[in-house]
Amino acid sequence: MPVATLLRVFSSRELAEWRAYERVAGPLDSSWRDEIMAKLLEFAHDDLYLHSQAHFTDKNKTKGPIEPREKDVPRPRELYNTNE
């Protein structure tokens, strides 16, 4: 929706109320769902890593089957981050 149409349809008070609501309740889009799914995937990675290291380490206890540890799942906001 173009800004001009947005300002015609909604008052500045109503836009301010929606902004305040998002600050309290979180974003209205599905970004919270993406964050939760990424965290769940990281928990699963950590669990599999710890179990494999505990149960399938070689007899000399020098090295487990998974080396190095899996990196964290990139968040949608980090996918195009070029700082790395």
N, C-alpha and C positions, 0 to 999 in steps of 0.2 A: 504494500500500500504506500503510495507516495506521501511525503510529509505534508503537502498541502491538503490532501484529502483527509489525512489523519487529524490535522488541526481543525478542519471543518466539521468532522464527525464527533470528535471528542473534545471536551473542555480541558483546559490545563489542570484544573482541579482533579478531574477524573484520571488524567494521565499520572498526576502526582500520587493519587491513591493507589493505582496499579503498581507504581514504582515502589511505594512503601510496602505494599503487599508482598511483592517479590523479595524485598529485603528480609521480611519476617518469615515467609513461608518457603522461600527458595524460588528458583527459576520456573517459569511456566512451561518451558520446553522440556524435552526428554533428556537433558544433559545429566540430571541426577541419576537417571537409570543407567546411562553409560558409565558413570563413575562407580556405581554399585557393582555393575557387571565386571568392571576392570578389577575392583577390589576382590571380588569372589574368585576370579581367575588367578590373582596373585596368591590368595590363600590356598587354592588347589595346587599351584606350583610349589609353594613352600612345603605343603604337606607331602607331596610326592618326593620332593628333594630330600626332606628329612627322613622319610621312611626308606628310601633307597640307600641313603648314606648309612643308616643304622643297620640295615639288614643285609646289604649286599656289598659291604666293604671287603677288600681283599684280606687275606689272612694276616698280612703284616700290618694292617690298619694304617697304611700310609695314604691310601687314595680310594675314594669311593667311585662308583660307576658314572656319576654325573659331575663333570668338572668343566668349566666353572659353573657357578650357580646361575640359574635363569635370571635374565634382567626383568625388571618390572614391566608390566604391560603399559604401553604408551597410551596416554589419555587423548581423546579427540583434539583437545586444544594443543597437544604437543606433537601431533603428527607432522606438522610442517615447520617445526622449530628447527632452525638451521644452526643453532649455537653449538651443536655437538660435532 
